[in-house]
Amino acid sequence: MPRPKILIIEDDPAVRHGMAAFLRANDLDVEEAETCLKATELFRAGGFDVVVADYSLPDGTSLDLLPQFKKLSEDTPFIILTAHGSIDLAVRAIKEGAEQFLTKPVESKALLVLVRRLLQQQRLRKRQEVATREQPGPLDPFQGGSLAIRRLEEQGRLMLEWDSPILILGETGAGKGVLARWLHLNGPRREEAFVNLNCAGLTRELLESELFGHERGAFTGAVSAKQGLLEVGHRGVVFLDEIGDMDPAIQPKLLKALEEKHFRRLGDVRDRHVDIRLIASTNIDLEEAVRTKKFRDDLYYRVSTLTLRIPPLRERPEDIPILARSILVNVCRRMGRAEVRAQPSSRVGLQEYPWPGNIRELANVLERAMILQRGERLEASDLGLEWRAQSAGEGRRWSPSGTWSGCTSSGCSSAPREMSPRRPRSWAWPVAPSTTG
């Protein structure tokens, strides 16, 4: 986890070195400047989380720097120190955008407390900025006891402490986004922002603007400057869902940002520093996409440093009862429902249906069942799996026992089939009791 980066601007070497040494001893990275010119050069390189500046400098004042720095990075807190403070100067500094105006001498411990508070406020602000983009969901991607899911958990935990990019492979609805959130919440960047962008279906122009941001007037409709998600996710985790669908013209720009940790907003000439951990996901075969020149090989090698594959539900049917129970607890809590006894046919149907939509389809089926079924028992017929199989248009029919029966040109037979000889134990789900008596 990279340490927060502080820029100290002070022309007195003893004071500057003393502050820098104390902050470094408290797990902060510090760079030093003695003039406005040197400070501007360092700040343009980017990556600073807090600026601490003396008011009087050999070639100007920190109030000369403040508007320039805010234009480059409006969210970076600015602390001004002075040996000759006045109320008028303090008011002016705050109006210009300084977070604090302190009179020298400043105790090192007090400065450290202030810097840490500003860093915490910065983290909270970033989380709030991305909160409206995100929808909370289940945070355990390893529900179940199958060997496949236990192996996935073991691999995921090994990757937590490293900062290398992670590529999550899995079919649609398998839970790639849930796994990405878990990796963020349990990794070293958990206190920083988690930014999520689905690359599928976005035009090249929109995707580029969402990733890198833009300046005012960069294109028609750009009436104001906008931060990109790479900038919002600085020091945190950026999750690029369905990266295999990314427009080829954007891929080299993303690769450059990942390798050099710099990028430019649309319409801007200034490089901006960014430090993120990338997590990407895809439901397509990226190696095949590389072979057919639909995905850059150099970007593929970069994003697939570490790889996790989520097994589809059909490969771990023993996990389905546990997943179903968890989903239903959440669904029925929202509905204020009580408990019902699920019949053996329900469990057989759930475990033997192939679930092409994986966990997303499972959640859809169970929520639909809870809306339409009001009795005390949940039967296989309440799940609607037979109808879903027919709607797939494969010329086959799913029976409640989990077997396929053939269809003819005149239609599919509706004759009941024998249930599987297995008789699993009845299991309880929270559902409303019957209102019909």
N, C-alpha and C positions, 0 to 999 in steps of 0.2 A: 504494500500500500504506500504510494508516494506521500511524503510529508507536505503539509501546507507550506507555501512559499511566500516569504516576506521580503519586501524591498525597503531598505533603510536609506534615507537621503539625509545626510548630515555632513557639514564641512569640517566639524571638529573631530579629528581622528580618534582621540581618546574616548569621546562620548559615543561615536559611531561603533568603534570596535567593542566597547563595553556592552552596548545594547545587543550587538550581533552575537557576541559570545554567549550572553545569557539566554537569548532565544534559541540558539543552536543547541545549548545544553538541555533545552526543554522540548526536543524533538520537532523543531521547526527548521526548514531550510531558509537561509538568509543570503541575499545579495546586497552589496553596498555601493552607494554612489555618493560623491561629494559635490557634484554640480548638477544643475538642471539639465545640461546637455547629456551627461553620462546617464542620468536617471531616465531621460527620454529614450535613449538607445536601449537600455535594459528593458524598459517597460514595453517598448514596441516588439521586442522578442516574445513577449507574452508569458502567461502562466503564473502571474502573481495573484495571491489571494488577499493580501493586505499591504497597504503602503503606509509607512511611518516616515514623515518628512519634517525637517526643521523649516521654520518659516523663512528665515534669512539665509540665502545661499550666495555664493560668489557671483553668479551670473543671473540672478533673479530671485524670485520668491516662490514658495510652494503654491501660492495662489495663482501664479502664472502656469504652473504645471497642472493644477487641478482640472480645469476645463478640458485640457488636451487628453488627460488620462481618462476622464469620464467619457469622452467621445470614443476612445479606443475600447474601453471596458467599463460600462456604466455601473456594473454591479460590484466592482472592486472597492472595498472600504478604504477611506483615506483619513489618516490621523495626522493632525498638524501639531507640532511642538514649537514653543517660542519662549524666549527668556524675558520678553517684554510684552506680555499680553495686555489686551484691553478689551472692554466689552464690545466696542464697535468692530474691532478686528475679528473677534470671535463670532459675532453675528454675521459678518460678511462671509467668513469661512463656511459657516453652516449653510448659509443661503447658496453658496457656490457648490455645495454637495459634500463637504467634509462630514464624516461621521462624528469626529471628536476634535476638540481644540484644547490642548493641555499646556499648562505653564511649567516650564523647567524650574528646578530639576524634577524629573519624573522617576519615581522608584521603579526599578526593574520588575519587581513582582506585580506592581499595579499595572504596568504596561502589558505584562504577560496575561493577566486576567482580562484586560480589555481586548487584546488580540484574540484570545480564545473565545470570548463572548461574540465578537464580530464574526469569527469563523463559524460558530454554531448557528448564528442568525443567517449566515449565508447558506448553510446546508438546508436549514428549514425553508428558506425562501425558494431554493431550487426544487425541493420536494413539492412545495405548494404549486409551483409553476407547472410541474408535470402531472400533478394529481388529477386534473380535469381530463387528461388524455387517457388515464388508466382506469380500468375497472377491476375492483378487488375480486379475487377468486380463491379457490382452495390453494393452500401453500404447501401441501404435501404431495409431491409428484411420485412418491414411492409406496402408495397404498397397495397392499397385497402381500402375499407370501411366496410368490413364485420365484423360481431360481433366476429367471430373466430380470425381474424387477429388483431383486436383491443385488444382482451383479451391477445393474445400472446405478443403484445407490452407492455401491462401493466405489465405482469409477468416478461418480460425481463428487464424492467427498475427497478423493485424491486430488481433484482439480481445483478445489476451493481456494487454496492459498497461493496459487500461481496466477500471474497476470496475463498469461498467454491467451489469445483468442480461442473461443470454444465454438464448434459447429455442432448443432443439435439436428440429428436426422430423425425423421418420423413421418408417418402418414398424416393426412388431414385429420384433425381432431384428436391426435394422440396425446396432447398435453405438452407440446414444446414450449409454449409460453409460460405454463406453470413451472416447468423445470428451470427456465431462465430466471424467473422471479426468485425461486428457491436458491439458485446459485448466487444471486445478488444479496439476498437477505442473510445468507450464511457465510459470505465471503468478506474479505478485508475492506471492501468499499461499501459495506452495508449502511454506513451513515451518510453516504452521498446519494445523488439522484439515480433513479432507474428510468431510462427513457426508452420508449417502445415505438417502433415504426414498422408498419407492414408495407413491404416493397411491392406487393402484388397490385396490379391495376392502376398504379400511379404513372402519369405521364412523365417524360424525362424532365420537363421544366419544373413540374410540381415536386418531384422527388429531389431534384437538385436544391430547390429552395428549402424544402423541409430539412434536408441534411445539413446544408452549409449556411442557410440564411441568405439574406440579401440586403442591399443598401437601398435607400430611397431612390426611385427613378431607375432601378436596374432593369425593369421591364414594365410593360403596360400594366397598370393596376398596382404597382409597388409604390403606394403613397407614403409609406413610412418604412424605416429600417426594421428588420426582424432578425432575431437570433435563430440560428439553426439548431437542430437537435444535438449535433456534436458539441456545440458551444454550451447548450443547456446541461448536457451530460458531463461537462468537464469534471474530472476526478471521480466520476461515477461509472455506471455501466450503461452502455448503449446496446439495445437488443434490436437487431434487424431481422424481422420475421419474413420468411419466404425470400431470402436473399437471391435465390436462383432466378427470380423474376425481375431482378434489377436490370434496368436499361443498360446495354453495353457501353453507352457513352458516359455513364456515371461511374462505371467500375474503376477506370484508372484514377479518377479523382479520389475515390474512397481509398484505394490502395496507397496513394501518395500521402493522404492524411494519416493512415495507420502507420506507415513506415517512418515518416518524417515528423509526425505529431504537429503538423501545421496545415492550415487550410485557408482559403479565402472565401469570403462571402461573395455572392453574385454582385457584380458591379463595383467591387472594391479592389484596391491594389495592395492592401496591407495584409500580411500574413498574420494569422491568429494561432496562438499556441493552444493545443488541446491534449489532455491526458485522460484517456478512457480505457476501460476494458470492454472489448467487443465480444458480444455473444450473438451468433447468427443461427438461423434455422432454415430448413428447406424440406419440402416433401418430394423433390425431384432428385434424380440421379445426377449430381453435379459432375461426377467424372465423365459421364456421357455428354453432359452439356459442354465440358471442356473439349472433348474430342470433336464435337460438332461445331466448335467455335462460337457457341452461344454464351459461354462464360469464360472469362480470362483465366488462364492457367496460373499466372502469378498471384492473382487475387485468391484463387482457390487454395493454393498452398499457404497463403497468409492466414486465411480465416479458419483453416482446418488443422491448425497446429494441434489442438486437442479436439477429439470427436466423441460425441455421445449418441447412441442410437436408442430411441424409445421403441420397444417392441409393440406391435399392434395388439389389440385385445384378443384377436383370434389365436395368437400365440401364447396367451396366458389366461385361459378361461377360468382358472382357479381363483384369479383375482377379482372376477366380476362381482360376486356377492359382496365383497368388502367395498368395492367402489360404489356399487348400487346403494348400499346402506348409507355410506357417507353422503352421496348426492341427495338421497331422499331426506336425510336429517335436515339438510339445508333447505330443500324445497318445502318440506312440510313445516319447518319452523316459520317460514315466511307466510304460510297459509294458516298457521295456528291449528294444525291437525293433530289428532291423537294416533293411536296404534292400531294396526291391522295384522292379521296373520296371512302371510303369503303362502300359497299352496305349492306343493312340489312341482307342478307343471310350470309355474312361473320361473322357478330357478332353472329348470331344465331348458326352457326356452331361452332365457337370458344367456346361459352358458354355451349353448350350441348355435345360436344365431351368429353369423360371421362378422357383424359389426363393421361394415366398410367405412363408416364415419367415426369409429372408435369411441372415445369417451364423450365427445361432443354429441354423437348420436345417442349414446346410452342416456345421457342427461336429458336429451330431448324426449326420448321415449318415456322415461320415468316421470317427467313433469307432466307430459300429456296424460299419462295414466292417472296421476293424482288429481288432475282437473276433471276428467270424465268419469272416473270410478268413485262412487261414494259409499260402497259397501264395506263390510268388515273383512272381506277376503280379497286377495289379489290373485286372479287366475291368469293363465297364459293368454287367454283371449283378451284380457284387459290391456295387454301390452301393445297390441296392434302389429306384431312382428310379421304376421302372415300377409297383411296388406302392404307393409313396407317392402317385403321381398318381391311381391307381384309388381310393385311400382318401379322396380329396377329394370323391368323390361327384358329379363333374361330368358323368358319362356319357361321359367320354373316356378315352383310354388314352395314356400316354406311352411312346413306343418308345425304344430305346437310341440311335437316331439323332437324337433330339430333336424328332420330329414327333408330332402328335396324330392318332390314328385313331379313327373313329367306333365306337360300341358299339350293339348292338341290345338289344331286350328280353330276348333269350335269352343275352346275355353278350357279352364282348369277344373278338374273334378273337385267338388267340395265335400266328398265323402270323408268322414273322420278316419284318422289313422290310429293305430295302436300307439300308446305312449311308450317311451323308453322303459325298459325293465328296471332301471335305476329308480330308487325311491328316496331321494334326499330328504333330510329332516326339514320340517316346516320351519321357516325363519320369519322373524317379526320385523316390520317396517313401520315407522310412524305414519299413520294415515287416519283420516277421520272415521269415527264409527258410523254405522249406517243410520241414516235419518228416516228410513222407511219402515223401521221396526222389524 
